[in-house]
Amino acid sequence: IGFVRIKGTEHVIEVPAHERATALNKDIVKVEVTDAEKLQGKVLGIIKRASVGFAGTLAKQGDHFVVKPDNFRLTDIIIPHGADTFTMGNKVFAIIDQYGEPLVGTITEDLGKAGSNDATMKGIAVEQGFSENFPPEVDEQAEKIKEEGITAAEVARRRDMRGTLTFT
């Protein structure tokens, strides 16, 4: 069973599991009320996905690989290709390629040993859209500054905050 909160009201529509289409937790969906008295309905479509991927533990199940998501509301994510290049039992991040039953995805990142603080924190961060990696153009610019140094002209162009305690 799923529940859809109607924006701007206190109404909540109950959606039976067989009527949720491919909706996942916190997706923005279009709903049709099928029983106004019981406030029941069905999902007609997905307007916006809440997440494109999920962190979980890589496992082998029978003859295929799965990611067992940290999010208890999700079923296992089937990984048809490329999982053998990742460490079994590690926490990984998988993007969803195909919604429905089953979820099918691709692993994009090995987050580290499952259960470790680092892997857990990385999992939370990547699920929220953060990355510890910078875009290539930022890395290139940093490398250029490292090689050439910061010129006097560049220092004059910027506001000097080196002496100011700053939190970001």
C-alpha positions in Angstrom: 0.0 0.0 0.0 1.1 3.5 -0.8 -0.2 6.9 0.3 -0.4 10.1 -1.7 -0.7 13.4 0.1 -2.7 15.9 -1.9 -0.8 19.1 -2.0 -2.4 22.0 -0.2 -4.9 19.8 1.6 -5.1 17.4 4.5 -6.3 14.6 2.2 -4.4 11.4 1.8 -5.2 9.0 -0.9 -4.5 5.3 -0.3 -3.1 3.5 -3.3 -3.1 -0.3 -3.2 0.2 -1.9 -4.3 -1.2 -3.2 -7.6 -2.3 0.4 -8.5 1.0 2.2 -7.8 2.4 1.7 -11.3 6.1 2.2 -11.0 5.9 4.9 -8.4 8.5 4.8 -5.6 8.6 6.6 -2.2 8.5 10.4 -2.5 7.9 10.5 -6.3 5.5 13.2 -7.5 2.7 11.4 -9.2 -0.6 12.0 -11.0 -3.4 10.1 -9.2 -7.0 9.2 -10.1 -9.4 8.8 -7.2 -11.2 5.5 -7.7 -13.3 5.5 -4.5 -14.0 9.0 -3.0 -15.7 7.6 0.1 -12.7 5.4 1.1 -10.2 7.9 -0.4 -8.6 5.3 -2.6 -7.0 5.8 -5.9 -4.4 4.7 -8.5 -1.3 6.2 -9.9 -1.8 7.3 -13.5 1.7 8.5 -14.1 5.0 9.7 -12.7 5.5 13.5 -12.8 8.9 13.6 -11.2 11.2 10.9 -9.7 12.4 11.6 -6.2 15.6 9.7 -6.8 17.5 8.3 -9.8 19.5 5.9 -7.8 20.0 4.2 -4.4 22.8 3.0 -2.2 22.9 -0.6 -1.1 25.0 -3.7 -0.7 26.1 -5.7 -3.7 25.2 -9.4 -3.5 25.0 -12.4 -5.7 21.6 -14.1 -5.9 21.5 -17.3 -7.9 23.1 -16.6 -11.2 22.7 -12.8 -11.1 23.8 -9.8 -9.1 21.6 -7.5 -7.0 21.9 -4.4 -5.0 20.1 -4.8 -1.7 19.0 -1.2 -1.1 19.5 0.5 2.3 16.0 1.9 1.8 13.7 -0.7 3.2 10.8 0.5 1.0 12.6 -0.8 -2.1 12.9 -4.3 -3.6 16.3 -5.6 -4.7 17.8 -3.9 -7.8 18.8 -6.4 -10.5 22.2 -5.6 -12.0 22.4 -7.4 -15.4 25.8 -6.1 -16.5 29.1 -5.0 -15.0 28.6 -6.0 -11.3 31.5 -8.4 -11.4 33.9 -5.4 -11.6 32.8 -4.3 -8.1 33.6 -5.9 -4.7 31.0 -8.3 -3.5 29.5 -7.2 -0.2 30.5 -3.6 -0.6 28.1 -0.7 -0.4 27.5 0.6 -4.0 25.4 3.2 -5.7 23.1 2.0 -8.5 21.0 4.1 -10.8 17.7 2.8 -12.0 17.5 2.0 -15.7 14.1 0.3 -15.6 11.3 0.9 -13.1 8.7 -1.7 -12.2 9.0 -5.2 -10.8 11.9 -5.9 -10.7 13.9 -2.7 -10.6 16.8 -3.0 -13.0 19.9 -0.8 -12.7 23.6 -0.1 -13.2 26.2 0.3 -10.5 28.0 3.7 -10.9 30.1 3.8 -7.8 31.7 1.6 -5.2 31.3 3.4 -1.9 33.4 1.1 0.3 33.0 -1.6 2.9 29.3 -2.0 3.9 28.8 -1.1 7.5 31.7 1.3 7.6 31.1 4.9 8.6 32.7 6.2 5.4 30.6 4.0 3.1 27.4 4.8 5.1 28.1 8.6 4.8 28.9 8.4 1.1 25.7 6.4 0.6 23.6 9.1 2.2 25.4 11.8 0.3 25.1 10.3 -3.2 21.4 9.5 -2.6 20.9 13.2 -1.9 22.7 14.2 -5.2 26.1 15.0 -3.7 29.4 13.7 -5.0 32.9 13.8 -3.6 34.2 14.2 -7.1 34.4 17.5 -8.9 33.5 18.0 -12.6 36.5 17.6 -14.9 36.6 21.3 -15.8 37.0 22.1 -12.1 39.8 19.6 -11.7 41.5 21.1 -14.8 41.3 24.6 -13.4 42.7 23.5 -10.0 45.6 21.7 -11.8 46.3 24.9 -13.8 46.4 27.0 -10.6 48.7 24.3 -9.0 51.1 24.5 -11.9 51.1 28.2 -12.6 50.4 29.5 -9.0 48.2 32.4 -8.1 49.4 35.5 -9.8 49.4 39.0 -8.2 46.8 40.1 -10.8 44.5 37.2 -9.7 45.0 38.1 -6.0 44.2 41.8 -6.7 41.0 40.7 -8.6 39.6 38.7 -5.7 38.4 39.6 -2.2 41.0 38.3 0.2 39.3 36.1 2.8 42.4 34.3 4.0 42.4 36.1 7.4 38.7 35.5 8.0 37.3 32.5 9.8 34.8 31.0 7.3 32.5 28.1 7.5 30.9 26.6 4.3 
